[in-house]
Amino acid sequence: MKEKFYRFMQGRYGADELSKFLSGLAMVLIILNLITRNSIFNLLFWVCLIYSYFRMFSKNHSARYAENQKFLGLKNKWMYKWENHKRLREQKKIYRIYSCPYCKQKIRIPKGKGTIIVTCPKCKQEFGKRS
């Protein structure tokens, strides 16, 4: 039986990141369908599942590869934005951002240090700020 499956899959594209994502999305949609009993989730489940299997059994490697590369580009772009947003949120917790009263340069000061004297790196003026 295993050999028959291997022979069947020879020359086919197989599973990649996009087909795995579509299969996972299909599972989420079927759970939402069970909870809400909304037929739109059922329809979307079948669309995702059928397209996922179509991609896995396809023999058009170049088209499936291009689709997967486009998906990976969008995924990486989204992940970069998410990581950047997460990093900025963490920075806001650790640092305070002030502007120099003389040249308006933004300066990052660590939180929790009390009142400190800050030297602007651009204009070299000193001013006091509470961190």
Backbone hydrogen bonds, N-H to C=O, Kabsch-Sander energy under -0.5 kcal/mol:
donor,donor_aa,acceptor,acceptor_aa,energy
5,F,1,M,-1.9
6,Y,2,K,-2.3
7,R,3,E,-2.6
8,F,4,K,-2.3
9,M,5,F,-2.4
10,Q,6,Y,-0.8
10,Q,7,R,-0.5
12,R,9,M,-2.1
13,Y,58,S,-2.8
14,G,56,M,-2.7
20,K,16,D,-2.3
21,F,17,E,-2.4
22,L,18,L,-2.6
23,S,19,S,-2.1
24,G,20,K,-2.3
25,L,21,F,-2.7
26,A,22,L,-2.2
27,M,23,S,-1.8
28,V,24,G,-2.1
29,L,25,L,-2.6
30,I,26,A,-2.2
31,I,27,M,-1.8
32,L,28,V,-2.4
33,N,29,L,-2.2
34,L,30,I,-2.0
35,I,31,I,-2.0
36,T,32,L,-2.9
37,R,33,N,-2.2
39,S,37,R,-0.5
41,F,38,N,-0.8
42,N,38,N,-1.0
43,L,39,S,-2.3
44,L,40,I,-2.5
45,F,41,F,-2.3
46,W,42,N,-2.1
47,V,43,L,-2.3
48,C,44,L,-2.6
49,L,45,F,-2.6
50,I,46,W,-2.7
51,Y,47,V,-2.4
52,S,48,C,-2.3
53,Y,49,L,-2.4
54,F,50,I,-2.6
55,R,51,Y,-2.3
56,M,52,S,-2.0
57,F,53,Y,-2.3
58,S,54,F,-0.7
58,S,55,R,-0.6
61,H,59,K,-1.5
64,R,60,N,-2.0
65,Y,61,H,-2.6
66,A,62,S,-2.1
67,E,63,A,-2.2
68,N,64,R,-2.3
69,Q,65,Y,-2.4
70,K,66,A,-2.2
71,F,67,E,-2.3
72,L,68,N,-2.8
73,G,69,Q,-2.2
74,L,70,K,-2.2
75,K,71,F,-2.8
76,N,72,L,-2.8
77,K,73,G,-2.1
78,W,74,L,-2.3
79,M,75,K,-2.8
80,Y,76,N,-2.5
81,K,77,K,-2.1
82,W,78,W,-2.5
83,E,79,M,-2.9
84,N,80,Y,-2.6
85,H,81,K,-2.6
86,K,82,W,-2.6
87,R,83,E,-2.6
88,L,84,N,-2.3
89,R,85,H,-2.2
90,E,86,K,-2.1
91,Q,87,R,-2.1
92,K,88,L,-2.1
93,K,89,R,-1.1
94,I,90,E,-1.3
95,Y,91,Q,-3.2
96,R,109,I,-3.4
98,Y,96,R,-0.6
98,Y,107,I,-2.9
100,C,105,Q,-2.5
104,K,100,C,-1.9
107,I,98,Y,-3.7
109,I,96,R,-3.3
109,I,107,I,-0.5
111,K,94,I,-2.9
112,G,131,S,-1.0
113,K,110,P,-0.6
116,I,114,G,-0.5
116,I,129,K,-3.2
118,V,116,I,-0.6
118,V,127,F,-3.6
120,C,118,V,-0.6
120,C,125,Q,-2.8
124,K,120,C,-1.5
127,F,118,V,-2.3
129,K,116,I,-2.6
131,S,114,G,-2.7
